[in-house]
Amino acid sequence: MAPATSSGGNTVIGRRRKQKRADGRANEPRDPSRRDFLKGAGLGAAAAAGVTGAPGDAEAAREPLKTAGATETTTVCPFCGVGCGQVVYSKGNDLLHVEG
């Protein structure tokens, strides 16, 4: 960086020029740093999370599972000779869901 030189009321540092205000203090232009950007992004994310509402609201609106009250049975997949395990959910004679 080039050394600071003074010419009249302005101070030149490198390529930036500091303008003096009426009270005599320097008023230099400031670009946001990476830290300033991340602080602002964090505040924005926190504000957005606060707007969405409490987690209890989403749980109250959730409908019950389709396997609620079903019988869980373990079995073996019949497609090949590997013998992969499956979990089958049924109510009475109706098949509701197959996992595995």
C-alpha positions as CSV (number, residue, x, y, z in Angstrom):
1,M,0.0,0.0,0.0
2,A,1.2,3.5,-0.8
3,P,2.2,5.8,2.0
4,A,-0.4,8.3,3.1
5,T,0.0,11.8,1.6
6,S,-1.9,14.9,2.6
7,S,-3.0,17.6,0.2
8,G,-5.2,20.3,1.6
9,G,-8.2,18.8,3.4
10,N,-8.0,15.4,1.8
11,T,-5.9,12.4,2.8
12,V,-5.0,9.9,0.2
13,I,-4.2,6.3,1.2
14,G,-3.4,4.0,-1.7
15,R,-6.2,4.6,-4.2
16,R,-8.9,5.6,-1.7
17,R,-9.5,9.2,-0.8
18,K,-10.8,10.1,2.6
19,Q,-13.1,13.2,2.6
20,K,-13.1,15.4,5.7
21,R,-16.5,16.3,7.1
22,A,-17.4,19.7,8.4
23,D,-16.4,18.7,12.0
24,G,-12.9,17.8,10.7
25,R,-13.1,14.0,11.1
26,A,-12.4,11.7,8.2
27,N,-15.4,10.2,6.5
28,E,-14.0,7.3,4.5
29,P,-16.2,5.0,2.3
30,R,-16.6,1.6,3.8
31,D,-17.1,-1.6,1.9
32,P,-18.8,-4.4,3.9
33,S,-16.3,-7.0,5.1
34,R,-16.9,-10.7,4.9
35,R,-17.7,-10.7,8.7
36,D,-20.3,-7.9,8.2
37,F,-21.9,-9.9,5.4
38,L,-22.1,-13.1,7.5
39,K,-23.5,-11.2,10.5
40,G,-26.2,-9.7,8.3
41,A,-27.0,-13.1,6.7
42,G,-27.2,-14.7,10.2
43,L,-29.6,-12.0,11.3
44,G,-31.7,-12.5,8.2
45,A,-31.9,-16.3,8.7
46,A,-32.9,-15.8,12.4
47,A,-35.6,-13.4,11.4
48,A,-36.9,-15.8,8.8
49,A,-37.0,-18.6,11.3
50,G,-38.9,-16.5,13.7
51,V,-41.5,-15.6,11.1
52,T,-42.4,-19.2,10.3
53,G,-44.0,-19.8,13.7
54,A,-43.5,-22.2,16.5
55,P,-42.7,-25.9,15.9
56,G,-45.8,-26.9,17.9
57,D,-48.1,-25.4,15.2
58,A,-46.7,-27.8,12.5
59,E,-47.1,-30.8,14.7
60,A,-50.7,-30.0,15.4
61,A,-51.5,-29.8,11.7
62,R,-49.8,-33.2,10.9
63,E,-52.2,-36.0,10.1
64,P,-51.8,-39.4,11.7
65,L,-49.7,-42.1,10.1
66,K,-51.3,-44.6,7.8
67,T,-49.7,-47.4,9.8
68,A,-51.2,-46.3,13.1
69,G,-52.9,-49.3,14.8
70,A,-51.6,-51.7,12.1
71,T,-50.0,-55.1,12.7
72,E,-46.2,-55.2,12.0
73,T,-44.9,-58.5,10.5
74,T,-41.4,-59.3,9.4
75,T,-41.0,-61.5,6.3
76,V,-38.5,-62.3,3.5
77,C,-38.6,-60.8,-0.1
78,P,-39.6,-63.5,-2.6
79,F,-38.0,-62.0,-5.7
80,C,-34.5,-63.6,-5.6
81,G,-32.5,-66.0,-3.5
82,V,-30.7,-63.3,-1.5
83,G,-33.4,-63.2,1.3
84,C,-33.7,-59.5,2.0
85,G,-35.9,-58.7,5.0
86,Q,-39.1,-56.8,4.8
87,V,-41.5,-55.3,7.3
88,V,-45.1,-55.5,6.4
89,Y,-47.9,-53.5,8.0
90,S,-51.5,-54.8,7.7
91,K,-55.0,-54.3,9.3
92,G,-57.1,-57.4,9.1
93,N,-56.6,-58.8,5.6
94,D,-55.6,-55.4,4.1
95,L,-51.9,-54.7,3.3
96,L,-51.1,-51.1,4.2
97,H,-47.4,-50.6,3.7
98,V,-44.2,-52.6,2.9
99,E,-40.7,-51.5,4.0
100,G,-37.4,-53.0,2.9
